[in-house]
């Protein structure tokens, strides 16, 4: 029952931050992680979406929308912090 409460708290926190800019750290392996910046786009019952901006100094910026589950945060596969 505790896991459901924690997932509900994570979902509520993300719902309050929809539209805000965040720094997202995704763990890709034992010692490898990727840090990206984006905006929380939407929350759904089991996932949430983040619009990632890939600005590498060029005049044009490409963006893409990625989705993660709330359990990714619970298991620390990803970490989200405000930028």
C-alpha positions in Angstrom: 0.0 0.0 0.0 2.9 2.4 0.6 4.1 2.1 -3.0 0.6 3.3 -4.2 0.8 6.3 -1.9 4.3 7.2 -3.1 3.2 6.9 -6.7 0.2 9.2 -6.0 2.5 11.7 -4.4 4.8 11.7 -7.4 1.9 12.1 -9.8 0.4 15.0 -7.7 3.8 16.8 -7.6 4.2 16.4 -11.4 0.7 17.7 -12.0 1.5 20.8 -10.1 4.5 21.4 -12.2 3.0 21.0 -15.7 4.4 23.7 -18.0 7.4 24.3 -15.8 11.0 23.9 -17.0 12.9 20.9 -15.4 16.3 19.2 -15.6 15.9 15.5 -16.2 18.7 13.0 -15.4 18.2 9.6 -16.9 20.4 6.7 -15.8 21.5 4.7 -18.8 23.7 2.1 -17.1 26.0 1.5 -14.2 28.0 4.7 -14.5 26.3 6.5 -17.4 23.6 9.1 -17.2 22.2 11.8 -19.5 21.1 15.2 -18.3 18.5 17.1 -20.4 16.4 20.2 -20.0 12.7 20.3 -20.9 9.2 21.2 -20.0 6.6 18.9 -18.4 3.9 18.7 -21.0 1.2 16.5 -19.5 0.3 13.9 -16.9 -1.7 10.7 -17.5 -2.9 7.9 -15.2 0.3 5.9 -15.6 2.8 8.1 -17.5 3.9 11.7 -17.9 5.4 13.5 -20.9 8.3 15.9 -21.1 9.2 18.0 -24.1 13.0 17.9 -24.5 14.7 20.8 -26.2 17.9 19.9 -28.0 19.7 23.3 -28.3 23.3 22.8 -29.2 24.2 26.3 -30.0 22.6 26.4 -33.5 20.0 28.9 -34.5 17.4 26.1 -35.0 16.2 24.1 -32.0 14.6 20.7 -32.4 12.5 19.3 -29.7 10.9 15.9 -29.0 8.4 14.6 -26.5 9.4 11.6 -24.4 7.3 9.7 -21.9 8.2 8.2 -18.6 6.3 6.2 -16.0 5.9 7.4 -12.4 7.7 4.2 -11.3 10.8 5.5 -13.2 11.0 8.2 -10.5 10.2 5.8 -7.7 13.0 3.4 -8.8 15.3 6.3 -9.4 15.8 5.4 -13.1 15.2 9.1 -13.7 15.5 12.2 -11.5 13.7 15.5 -12.0 14.7 18.8 -10.6 13.7 22.4 -11.4 16.2 24.3 -13.4 
